[in-house]
């Protein structure tokens, strides 16, 4: 709860920073710029998914590992990262040829610098997570977000175009490196013995495969759609997807960062793990589902008022993907339960399944247009949530009735919101009063959530401040 509090405060600050940054960049840049950077980063991500491992998960899971073991992983991690960087750098022309766009090649090569910088500090950072140093992590995240935003806005203002987005990514990594090394007390030894970390490597490989396929699930749409749609359409889709993914990055990620090291420390107590898992879904759902429904129902006014008329093309996609983001937010960290009990291979199976149905959805939908793709993506997110629930239940027994008791208020509250939207549209109510409509629906869903969960909210706040004290 302490970790959640500090990361929650960080989330609020980061969210405000992200909103301001997105509004400014949306004014200074064009949809094509966001489409190009989406293609470049997706290509790099797919290469990294195949060739990099990332041993941070093993450092967290095996929380009693020795100095020699961690030092070995540190060196091994950098060796793998150098190989990954070389593959990305020299394969950039193939990406440009695949997308038939020469602008992508230099974007990929500049972005790939992150691959070399990241392993310098990532083990240090994972040790912070292992030791539940979330107050320190929060400080680092805030510093990096604010400083990288300043650099990105400055680059965009001086006409760097799409490269302003690369400046944002590179500067964020650089500042994270600096602040992590400043605050870290851990120093690697010049020691390398693979035989001592075989079990950790095997765990990291299984974990990486599961998170790799999770990346595949999230980004395969860019890989396919970038081939068949122009940069502008892809930019609208990327914009909408980023809004959809906001609850995952800004809310679910808080729980994910806290839950993995926390559940790993109680990995044999399945009853407590499920209890924490359900309560986490409940707390996330009561925020993300109403918020994403509100954005969907008021997307026309929100997009124009905040980002400008040039982003109006993103509205139809956004209205659909908002609901996909809501389901993604509560299914996102389901695999963490499997990882924490020492079964990352099951997370891999979940990610493979969700990746396959995502590919099928895109293949079935792209010939009918981007809106059809968005609807099918929504269906895959719902199916993905159910499949992770069934796999968790097969390994860690729980009652679906218990799950329903945790989430029934969320779905009923959103149903009330849906009913209000239907009435407003059917009887042409609040015509021209878009802001009043948004405020009215916000109050309506807020009251609904309070009626169902006021005891839980009060208890959560009380326990939170008790823990902080």
C-alpha positions in Angstrom: 0.0 0.0 0.0 2.9 2.3 0.6 4.3 1.5 -2.8 0.9 2.1 -4.3 0.6 5.4 -2.6 3.9 6.7 -3.8 3.4 5.4 -7.3 -0.2 6.8 -7.3 1.1 10.3 -6.5 3.7 9.8 -9.2 1.0 8.6 -11.6 -1.0 11.8 -11.0 2.0 14.0 -11.7 3.0 11.9 -14.7 -0.5 11.9 -16.1 -0.6 15.7 -15.9 2.8 15.9 -17.5 1.7 13.5 -20.3 -1.5 15.4 -21.0 0.4 18.7 -21.3 3.1 17.1 -23.4 0.6 15.3 -25.7 -1.4 18.5 -26.2 1.7 20.5 -27.1 3.1 17.9 -29.4 -0.2 17.3 -31.0 -0.2 21.0 -31.9 3.4 21.1 -33.1 3.5 17.8 -34.9 1.3 15.9 -37.4 -0.5 12.6 -37.4 2.1 11.3 -39.9 4.8 11.9 -37.3 3.1 9.7 -34.7 2.5 7.0 -37.3 6.2 6.9 -38.4 7.5 6.7 -34.8 4.9 4.0 -34.1 6.3 1.9 -36.9 9.9 2.5 -35.9 9.5 1.7 -32.2 7.3 -1.4 -33.1 10.0 -2.8 -35.4 12.7 -2.3 -32.6 10.4 -3.9 -30.1 9.9 -7.0 -32.2 13.6 -7.4 -32.7 14.2 -7.0 -29.0 11.4 -9.4 -28.2 13.3 -12.1 -30.1 16.9 -11.4 -29.2 16.9 -9.7 -25.8 16.2 -11.5 -22.5 16.2 -9.0 -19.7 17.3 -10.5 -16.3 15.5 -8.0 -14.1 12.6 -10.3 -13.5 14.9 -13.0 -12.1 16.5 -10.5 -9.8 13.1 -9.7 -8.4 11.8 -13.2 -8.2 14.9 -14.7 -6.7 15.1 -12.0 -4.0 17.9 -13.7 -2.1 20.4 -13.9 -4.9 24.0 -13.2 -4.2 26.2 -10.3 -5.3 28.1 -12.7 -7.6 24.9 -13.9 -9.2 23.6 -10.4 -9.9 27.0 -9.3 -11.2 27.0 -12.2 -13.6 23.5 -11.3 -14.8 24.6 -7.6 -15.2 27.5 -8.5 -17.5 25.4 -11.1 -19.4 22.6 -8.6 -19.9 25.0 -6.1 -21.5 26.4 -8.8 -23.9 23.0 -9.7 -25.1 22.0 -6.0 -25.5 25.0 -5.3 -27.7 24.0 -8.1 -30.0 20.4 -6.9 -30.1 21.6 -3.3 -30.9 23.7 -4.6 -33.8 20.8 -6.6 -35.2 18.4 -3.6 -35.0 20.9 -1.2 -36.4 21.8 -3.2 -39.5 18.3 -4.5 -40.2 16.8 -1.0 -40.4 16.9 -1.0 -44.2 14.7 -4.1 -44.3 12.1 -2.3 -42.2 12.2 0.7 -44.6 11.7 -1.7 -47.5 8.9 -3.6 -45.9 6.9 -0.4 -45.2 8.1 1.2 -48.4 9.1 4.3 -46.5 12.8 5.5 -46.4 12.1 7.8 -43.5 11.9 4.9 -41.1 15.5 3.7 -41.4 17.2 6.7 -39.6 14.4 6.7 -37.0 15.1 3.1 -36.2 18.8 3.7 -35.9 18.6 6.7 -33.7 16.0 5.0 -31.5 18.1 1.9 -31.1 20.6 3.8 -29.0 18.3 3.1 -26.0 19.2 -0.6 -26.3 22.8 0.2 -25.4 22.0 2.6 -22.6 19.3 0.6 -20.9 21.4 -2.3 -19.6 23.8 0.1 -17.8 21.2 0.8 -15.1 18.3 -1.7 -15.4 19.7 -4.2 -12.9 20.1 -1.3 -10.4 16.5 -0.2 -11.0 15.2 -3.8 -10.6 16.9 -4.0 -7.3 14.9 -0.9 -6.2 11.8 -2.8 -7.2 12.9 -6.0 -5.5 13.5 -4.1 -2.3 10.1 -2.2 -2.6 11.9 1.1 -2.8 8.8 2.7 -4.5 9.3 6.2 -3.0 12.7 6.4 -4.6 11.4 4.9 -7.9 8.7 7.6 -7.8 11.2 10.4 -7.6 13.2 9.0 -10.5 10.1 8.6 -12.7 8.9 12.2 -12.0 12.4 13.7 -12.7 12.7 11.7 -16.0 9.2 12.4 -17.2 9.4 16.2 -16.6 12.9 16.6 -18.0 12.3 14.4 -21.1 9.0 16.4 -21.8 11.0 19.7 -21.7 13.6 18.3 -24.2 10.9 16.9 -26.5 8.8 20.1 -26.6 12.0 22.2 -27.2 12.9 19.9 -30.1 9.4 20.1 -31.6 9.3 23.9 -31.2 12.6 24.2 -33.1 11.2 22.2 -36.0 12.7 18.7 -35.5 9.4 17.1 -36.4 9.2 13.4 -35.7 12.7 13.5 -34.2 11.2 15.3 -31.3 9.6 12.0 -30.3 12.9 10.3 -30.5 14.4 13.0 -28.3 11.7 12.3 -25.8 12.6 8.6 -25.6 16.3 9.0 -25.6 16.3 11.8 -23.0 14.0 9.8 -20.7 16.4 6.8 -20.8 19.4 9.0 -20.3 17.9 10.8 -17.2 16.7 7.4 -15.8 20.3 6.2 -16.2 21.7 9.2 -14.3 19.3 9.3 -11.4 19.3 5.5 -11.0 23.1 5.4 -10.7 23.1 8.4 -8.4 20.7 6.8 -5.9 21.8 3.2 -6.2 24.0 1.7 -3.6 24.6 -1.5 -5.5 27.7 -1.8 -7.6 28.5 -4.8 -9.9 31.6 -6.9 -9.4 33.9 -8.0 -12.2 32.6 -11.5 -11.8 31.1 -13.8 -14.4 30.0 -17.5 -13.9 27.0 -18.6 -15.9 26.8 -21.9 -14.0 25.8 -20.1 -10.8 22.8 -18.4 -12.5 21.4 -21.1 -14.8 18.1 -21.3 -12.8 17.8 -17.5 -13.0 18.5 -17.4 -16.7 15.9 -20.1 -17.3 13.3 -18.2 -15.3 14.2 -14.9 -17.2 13.9 -16.6 -20.6 10.4 -17.9 -19.7 9.4 -14.6 -18.3 10.8 -12.7 -21.4 9.0 -15.0 -23.7 5.7 -14.3 -21.9 6.3 -10.5 -21.9 7.6 -10.7 -25.5 4.4 -12.2 -26.7 2.5 -9.6 -24.7 4.4 -7.0 -26.7 3.5 -8.9 -29.8 -0.2 -8.8 -28.9 -0.1 -5.1 -28.2 1.9 -4.1 -31.3 1.2 -6.6 -34.1 -1.5 -4.3 -35.3 1.1 -1.7 -36.2 3.2 -4.3 -38.0 0.3 -5.3 -40.2 -1.6 -2.0 -40.5 1.5 0.0 -41.3 1.8 -2.1 -44.4 -1.7 -1.4 -45.7 -2.7 2.0 -44.4 -1.0 5.4 -44.9 1.0 7.2 -42.2 -1.9 9.6 -41.5 -4.5 6.8 -40.8 -1.9 4.9 -38.7 -1.3 8.1 -36.8 -5.0 8.4 -35.9 -5.0 4.8 -34.9 -1.8 5.3 -32.8 -3.3 8.3 -31.1 -6.5 6.4 -30.2 -4.5 3.4 -29.1 -2.3 5.5 -26.8 -5.5 6.9 -25.2 -6.8 3.4 -24.8 -3.6 2.2 -23.3 -3.5 5.1 -20.8 -5.2 3.2 -18.0 -2.8 0.3 -18.5 0.3 2.6 -18.4 -0.9 5.0 -15.7 -3.0 2.9 -13.4 -2.5 -0.9 -14.0 1.2 -0.3 -14.2 1.2 1.0 -10.6 -0.3 -2.3 -9.5 2.0 -4.3 -11.7 5.1 -2.7 -10.3 3.9 -3.3 -6.8 2.3 -6.7 -7.2 5.1 -8.6 -8.9 7.8 -8.1 -6.1 5.1 -8.2 -3.4 3.4 -11.4 -4.6 6.8 -13.0 -5.3 7.5 -12.6 -1.6 4.4 -14.6 -0.7 4.5 -17.0 -3.7 3.3 -20.0 -1.7 0.2 -18.4 -0.1 -2.3 -18.8 -3.0 -5.3 -17.7 -1.0 -3.7 -14.4 -0.2 -2.5 -13.9 -3.7 -6.0 -14.4 -5.1 -7.4 -12.0 -2.5 -4.9 -9.3 -3.5 -5.5 -10.0 -7.2 -9.3 -9.6 -7.0 -9.0 -6.4 -4.8 -6.6 -5.0 -7.3 -8.9 -5.6 -10.2 -11.7 -4.1 -8.2 -9.8 -0.9 -7.5 -8.6 -0.6 -11.1 -12.0 -1.4 -12.6 -13.9 1.2 -10.5 -11.6 3.9 -12.1 -10.8 2.7 -15.6 -14.2 1.5 -16.8 -16.1 4.7 -15.9 -13.3 7.0 -17.2 -12.9 5.2 -20.5 -16.7 5.1 -21.0 -16.9 8.8 -20.3 -14.1 9.5 -22.9 -15.8 7.3 -25.4 -19.2 8.9 -25.1 -17.7 12.4 -25.2 -14.9 11.8 -27.6 -15.9 14.4 -30.2 -15.8 17.3 -27.8 -12.8 16.0 -25.8 -10.6 15.5 -28.8 -11.4 18.8 -30.5 -11.2 20.8 -27.2 -8.0 19.3 -26.0 -6.0 18.3 -29.2 -7.6 20.4 -31.9 -9.7 19.9 -35.0 -6.9 18.2 -37.0 -7.3 15.1 -34.8 -11.0 14.7 -35.5 -10.2 11.7 -37.7 -9.2 9.8 -34.6 -12.6 10.1 -32.9 -14.4 7.1 -34.4 -11.5 4.8 -33.6 -11.1 6.3 -30.1 -14.8 5.7 -29.2 -14.3 1.9 -29.8 -10.8 1.5 -28.4 -11.7 3.2 -25.1 -13.7 0.1 -24.1 -10.8 -2.1 -25.2 -8.6 -0.2 -22.9 -10.9 -0.7 -20.0 -10.8 -4.5 -20.4 -7.1 -4.4 -21.0 -6.6 -2.6 -17.7 -8.0 -5.4 -15.6 -6.5 -8.2 -17.7 -3.1 -6.7 -18.0 -1.6 -7.9 -14.7 -3.3 -11.3 -14.6 -0.1 -12.8 -15.9 1.8 -11.3 -12.9 0.0 -13.8 -10.7 1.4 -16.7 -12.8 4.9 -15.1 -12.9 4.9 -14.6 -9.1 4.1 -18.3 -8.3 7.0 -19.3 -10.5 5.1 -20.2 -13.7 6.0 -17.6 -16.3 5.6 -20.3 -19.0 1.8 -20.1 -18.4 2.0 -16.4 -19.0 3.7 -17.2 -22.3 0.7 -19.5 -23.3 -1.7 -16.7 -22.4 0.3 -14.1 -24.5 0.6 -16.5 -27.4 -3.2 -17.1 -27.4 -3.9 -13.4 -27.2 -1.4 -12.6 -29.9 -2.9 -15.2 -32.3 -6.4 -13.9 -31.9 -5.2 -10.3 -32.3 -3.5 -11.3 -35.6 -6.7 -13.1 -36.8 -8.8 -10.0 -35.8 -6.5 -7.7 -37.8 -6.4 -10.0 -40.9 -10.2 -10.3 -40.9 -10.7 -6.5 -40.3 -8.1 -4.5 -42.3 -9.8 -5.1 -45.7 -13.0 -3.6 -44.3 -11.3 -0.5 -42.8 -9.7 0.8 -39.6 -13.1 1.0 -37.8 -13.7 -2.8 -38.3 -10.2 -3.4 -37.0 -11.0 -1.4 -33.9 -14.1 -3.4 -33.2 -12.3 -6.7 -33.5 -9.5 -5.5 -31.3 -12.1 -4.8 -28.6 -13.4 -8.4 -28.9 -9.9 -9.7 -28.5 -9.3 -7.7 -25.3 -12.5 -9.2 -23.8 -11.5 -12.8 -24.9 -8.0 -12.2 -23.5 -9.4 -11.3 -20.1 -11.4 -14.5 -19.9 -8.6 -16.7 -21.0 -6.2 -15.4 -18.3 -8.9 -15.9 -15.7 -9.4 -19.5 -16.6 -5.7 -20.3 -16.7 -5.3 -18.6 -13.2 -8.2 -20.6 -11.9 -6.8 -23.9 -13.2 -3.6 -23.2 -11.2 -4.8 -21.1 -8.2 -8.4 -22.1 -7.4 -10.9 -19.4 -6.9 -14.7 -18.9 -7.2 -16.1 -16.9 -10.1 -18.9 -15.8 -7.8 -16.3 -14.2 -5.6 -14.9 -12.4 -8.7 -18.4 -11.2 -9.6 -18.9 -9.8 -6.1 -15.8 -7.7 -6.6 -16.7 -6.4 -10.0 -20.5 -6.3 -10.2 -20.7 -2.6 -9.1 -18.3 -1.6 -11.8 -20.3 -3.2 -14.6 -23.7 -2.0 -13.2 -22.3 1.6 -12.9 -21.1 1.5 -16.5 -24.5 0.1 -17.6 -26.1 3.1 -15.9 -23.8 5.4 -17.9 -24.6 3.5 -21.2 -28.3 3.9 -20.5 -27.8 7.7 -19.9 -26.0 8.0 -23.2 -28.8 6.1 -25.0 -31.4 8.4 -23.5 -29.4 11.6 -24.4 -29.0 10.4 -28.0 -32.5 9.1 -28.4 -34.3 12.2 -27.2 -31.6 14.7 -28.5 -31.0 16.0 -24.9 -28.2 18.5 -24.1 -27.7 19.4 -27.8 -24.8 21.8 -27.9 -24.1 21.4 -24.2 -21.2 19.0 -24.5 -19.4 20.1 -21.4 -22.6 20.0 -19.3 -23.2 16.5 -20.6 -19.7 15.4 -19.6 -20.0 16.8 -16.1 -23.5 15.3 -15.7 -22.4 11.8 -16.7 -19.3 12.1 -14.5 -21.5 12.9 -11.5 -23.9 10.1 -12.4 -21.2 7.4 -12.6 -19.4 8.8 -9.6 -22.5 8.5 -7.5 -23.1 4.9 -8.8 -19.5 3.9 -7.9 -19.8 5.5 -4.4 -23.1 3.6 -3.7 -21.5 0.3 -4.5 -18.0 0.8 -3.1 -18.1 3.5 -0.4 -17.1 1.1 2.3 -14.2 -0.2 0.3 -13.1 3.3 -0.7 -13.3 4.5 3.0 -11.4 1.4 4.2 -8.8 1.8 1.5 -8.1 5.4 2.3 -8.1 4.7 6.1 -5.6 1.8 5.7 -3.5 3.7 3.2 -2.9 6.6 5.6 -2.4 4.1 8.5 0.3 2.3 6.5 2.0 5.5 5.5 2.2 6.7 9.1 
